[in-house]
Amino acid sequence: MNVLKKHQIDSLKSFNPIKTNNITLRQYQIDIAYECVYNLSAYGICYIASGMRTGKSLISLSAASIMFKNKEN
């Protein structure tokens, strides 16, 4: 498994994972998505423990989008 280093995660932060007409992630959601990417690349697992209606689905989709974007480069 290719493990992303912290500086690689930081360089990806310029990439906005979801930017559509009606959806904009809050800063805490973006931070969690990037942490998820790091945990997935380092450990192969990420568990998002957050309250109801905090955007866990969007966070996980954003993490997948970030990882897909990293694969293209």
Secondary structure, 3 states (H helix, E strand, C coil): CCCCCHHHHHHHCCCCCCECCCCECCHHHHHHHHHHHHHHHHHCCCCCCCCCCCCHHHHHHHHHHHHHHHHHC
